[in-house]
Every structure is written in structure tokens, then in C-alpha cells.
């Protein structure tokens, strides 16, 4: 597993990371023992980059990641996020980027993770009621205190990214990016590259849709959040299956799985990109890891883009209310 640099501040991560959200929330029930085994297998496979957030499982995911990485802390990069506030029952309470909240959220994450410093600390969503300069200023103070090493933003728009960078160097922007979510190509990627900010695609497998494992919505658990996603509903689901069929066809030609082709495509978009596919199964982790050995030629990339051009996916990537909180 090769390393990639995020930003210009010296942060180095494995070219493929591991998103841990689904181990504790949103994608049906999880098993902490199995998830821990996945994290350990990831380390054995060369993955050093682990992504969580304080909202995942209302803190439970950070606790899980912290326990799994105990004794391995020096060998890994832990990224976590703040800003999406949830109540004890999991209810969404809003977005908070106020300086005093930044400080308290970080200290709570440190306790749950069982560490004295967070490697990469993201604002999960932009708080439109708090100037980004104030939020990033508070994040910069965490760096001064030694509680955080590098700063990041998630789903921030171009103007916000520029304003944040003027306050303190931003090492990474985390935004959804995959064969069926190519919005960052219009402006975001050019801004991050201009400013020397690394790019961390989440959901690089289209929330699992691009793996080809879902044939009907009934393949999802009753409590799986994806049932609320426009792309997983009704006619959108049926039409998006046709896109997956194209991915699978090309993957068969390349001698790999649809998942590996989709990840290889993201990896091929630039050395400043480090995707974080999530899984809670060791089998799928190993399948994903093998994607780093799938090499795509310019002809391959052109063929894939022709099969799945930007905007091909049917349906928005989030329900209306959640979509309003991105690209701010």
C-alpha cells in the first residue's frame, strides 16, 4: 500500500483509507467484534487512515475505533469530525460551528478515542450561522494546544474553502466522490489543487450501490438509511442498476470486481486523492484493498467515463433537507 500526501503540511496517509461509519450507524446493525477484526485486518493490509465522526452512533463509533486502535496508535492516522449535533436518542439537532462548541466537541472526541491528539480534525458540515473564520480560528487553537495535528473541512463550497484556508492551512477536504457522484469535478477539485489541499472522497462506491450487491431495495436492512436515499428508490433504483451493469461489464473485461474498478477509477483521478471506502466485513475489506493493484490506462478511463458520464446517476445523492447542508 503506497502513501499519499494530503495538503502541504506533511500529512501522509495510505492511498486507501477505511471509513468506519457503517460499523455503528446508518447501514443497519453492526457487530463490534467483527468491526474490530476489520480494522485490524486493514492495518495488516497496509491501511493507516481511519475515518470516524462524533455523530456516528452518537459517539459509539469513536469509542469502537479507539478500542480497536489501542496499542497501535503510533502506526495510524485517525480522522474524526464535529459539527453535526445529535441528541442521545440519535435525533438530529442541527449544525454547530461556534468556537466554544469546537473546543468541547474536540475534548469529548479525544476521550472517546482514548488518545491525546487527533491527527485530522474536520468540520463535518459548515454552520451557516457562524462565520467560517471563527470556526477555523477555534480549530487552529486546538492545533496550538496540541490536541489536533491537521485541519479539514467536509462538504464545504469553494468560497468557504478559500476563507478557511486564509485563517489556517487546510490539509484535506472530504466530499462525496465516485463514478456516480462527480460534482467535485466542476469546481471543488480545481480549488483544492490550487490551494494545495488534499481530497478525501467518501462513499467512493456509491454507498455500496456500485458494488453490484444490491438487486432490489429489499436487499437493505429495514433500518438502513439508504432506503431514504433518492438514488435507492423506485425508478431511480432500477435505472441506476443499468449503470452498475456497465461497471460490472468493464470490470469483467479487466479481470476485477465492480468494486475494485470503481475504487481504481477514483484512485486514478490524482495522487492528491485518498478515498475512504467503508465496510464492516473483512471479505469486502480485502476486495477493496486489492483495488490498489488495478491499473487503468487512459483508454480504460475514457471507456469508463463514456459508460458513466458525469450526471448519469438518477436521483439526488441526499434527501432534500440533507442536501441543503452540503457545498456551503
N, C-alpha and C positions, 0 to 999 in steps of 0.2 A: 504494500500500500504506500503510494507516494504521498508527500506532503504538499500543501498549497498555502500560500501566504494570503492572509486576509488583511487588507489595508497596508499601510506603510509603516506601521508601528512595531512590527516584529512578530505579530501573532501568526503562528504556523499551526495548521490543523491537518488531519488526514484528509485526503481528497474526497472521501466519502465519510459522512458522519452518521449518527444514529438519532433519529427523532424518537423521543420516549413518551410522548403524549398518550398514544393509544394504549399504553400499558396500564393506565389508570383511569381513563376517561374517554368519553365521546364515541368510541368504536366498540361498544359492548363490554362485557365483563372481562376482567383480566385476572391473571394468576401471578402473584408477586414472585413466587419461587421460579416459575418459568421465565418471567421477565428478567429476573436476576441472572438466570442462565444465559439469556440472550445477550445481556450487557457484557458478561464475562467472555462469551464467545466472540463478541465484537472486538474486545481488546485483544484476544488471541489472534484475531484475523487482521490486526493492524489498525483498527479504528481507534482514534484517540479523541474524537469530537462528539460530545454527548449534549443533547439539547432537551431542556425541560422548561417549565414556567411555573410561577406560583399559583396560577389559576387551574392547572391540570390536576383534577381530582381534589381541588381546594387544598393544595399543599401536599397531598399524599404522593404525587409523582416525584416531587423534590425529595421527600423522605426516602422513597424507594431508590432513586438514583444515588442518593447519599450513602445508603446502606450498601448498595451493590458496589460502589467505588471505594468503600472503606479499605484502606491498606494499599490502594492503587492510585491514590490522589496525584502523586507527582508525575504519573505517566499519562495523564489525561487532561483534556480541556473541557471544563464544564461551562456551558452557556445556559443562562436562565433569563426569565423575563418578568417584568412587572407592568402594572397599568390597567389590566382588565380585572376589575374587582368583583368578587363573588361572595355571596353570603354563605353561612355554614351549611345550608342545605343545597348549595350549588347554584342558587339563583344569581343571575347576572345583575349587578348593581350599578354598572357604569364604568367609565374610564377615568383614571385619576393620575395626573402628571404633576401634581403640586409638590414643591420641593420637600415639605415635611413628610409627605407620603413616600416619596422616593427613598428617603433615609430609613423610615420604619419598615418599608417593604423589603429593602435590601437586608436589614438586620434579621428579619424573620426568615428570609430565604437562606441566609448563612446558617442559622440554627437548624433548619430542616435538612439542609445538605450536609451538615456536620463538617463544615470547612471554615477557615478563617478568611478566605478570599475567593471571589467569583472571577473566573477568567474572562468571560464575555457577558456583559450585562446589557440586555436590550430593554428599550421601552416597547412594550408589546403592541400598543396602539397609541396613536397620537391623541392627546387630550386637547380638543379644540378650544377649551375654556382656559387653558394655561399656556402662555407663550412658550414655544419650544426652547427659547433661550433660558427660561427659568428651570425647565425640567432638565435640560442637558447640563446646566450650571450645577444643579444638585447632584447629577450623576458624576460630574467632574470632581466634585468634593469627595465622593466615595473613592475615586482613584487616589486623591491626595491622602485619604485616610488609610489606604492600603486594603480596603475592603473589596475593591474591584480593580481588575487589571486593564481591561479594554471595554470600550463602549460600542453599542449597536442600536439600531432602530429596526422596527418591524412594520412593514406596510406603510411606510411614510412616502409622501409625494415629493417630487423634485424640489419645490421651493422649500419645504420643511427640511429636506436633507441638506441643502445649501446653508440654511440658517443654523442648523445644528452643528455642521462642520466648522462654522465660523466661531463657535464657542469652545469646542474641544474636538480633537480628531476622532472621527467615527471609523471604527475598524470594519464593521460589517453592516450590511442591510439584509434583513431576512424578509423575503416576499415569496408568495406562491409562484412557482415557475415550473412548467412541464410542457410536454408536447401539446397538451390541450389548454394550457393557461400561459399564453405567450405575451401577455400585456407588458411585461417589463422591457420588451424589445423596442417599444415605441419611443421611450424617453428615459426610463429609470436606469437602464444599464449604461447608457451613454453618460449620464450624470455621475453614477458611481465610479465609472472608469476615469472620467475627467478629474474627479476629486481623490482618486486613489483609495476607494472604499471597496472592500471585498463583498461578494454577493453570495448569500446562503439561500438557495431555493428550498422551501418546504413543500411538502406534497409533490415531489418530483414524479410520483407515479399516479398523479391524478386521484389522490385519496384512495388508491388501490384499484381504481377502475381500469387503468392501463395495463394491469397485470393479466387481465382476461379471466380472473377467477369469479367474477360476478356475471351471472347469466340473467337473473331476474332480481328485483328488489327484495324478494323473499330470501335471497342468499345473505342478507344483512340481518343481524340480531334485531329483535323488536325495539330495543333501546339504543340502537346505533344512530348517531347524529346524522349520518349520511342520508337517512330516509328523508330528512328535511332539506337536503341539498337539491336545488333545481336540476342539476345535471343527472341526478339519480331518480328522477321522477317521470312517470308517464312516457309520452312520445320522445322526450329528451333522452331517456334511458335507452330506448330502442334505437334511436339514431346514433347515439354515442357508441353503442355496441358495434356499429358498422365501422367506426374509426378504429376501435380495438382490433377488429378483424384485419384491417390493413396493417396495423402494427405487428400483429402476430404473423402475418404472411411474410413481411420483410424479415422478421426475426428468424423465421424458419430458413429463409434463404441464407442468413448469416450464421446459422447454427447456434443460435442462442434463444433465450426465452423473451417474451414480450417485455417483461420487467427489465431484463438486462439491456435490451435495446433502448427502452425509454430512458433508463439511467445513463447509458453510454451517450445518448444524444445530449442530455443535459451537461454531462462532464465535458463534452466536446465543444461547448459554447464558449469556453475560455478558461485559462488557468487561474483566474481570479474567482472562480465559482466552485463552491464546495456544498453539494446537495446533502440533505439530511433525511433520507427515506426512513419512515418509521415501520416497525414491526414488533410483534410480541411473540414471534415464533422463530426458533433457531433455524428451521428449514428455510424460511424466507430470507432470514438474515444472510445465510450462506449464498443463496441465489443472488441477492443484491450485491454482495461483496464481489462476486465473480464478474460483475459488470465492468469493473476497472480493467479487465483484460479483453473487453470487446472493443476493438479498434475500428472506427468508422472512417472511411475515405471521404473525400469531398463528394464523390459520386453517390456514396451511401447517404450522406447528409442531405444532398439535393433530392434524392429519391424519397427520403422520409418526410422532408418538408413539402414535397408535392402531394404526398399521401395525406398528410395532416397539416395543411396550411394554417397560418395564424387565423384565429377566429372560427375554426372549423367546429369546435365543440358546441353542442346545443345546450342552452341554459346558462344563467349566470353562475359564477363559482361560489357565491354565497346567497342565502336568502336576503331579501331587501334590507332589513334592518342591519344585519352584519356587514353587508356590502357598503353601507354608508360610512362605516368606520375605517375603511381602507383608503390608501392613497391620499391621505390628508396632508 
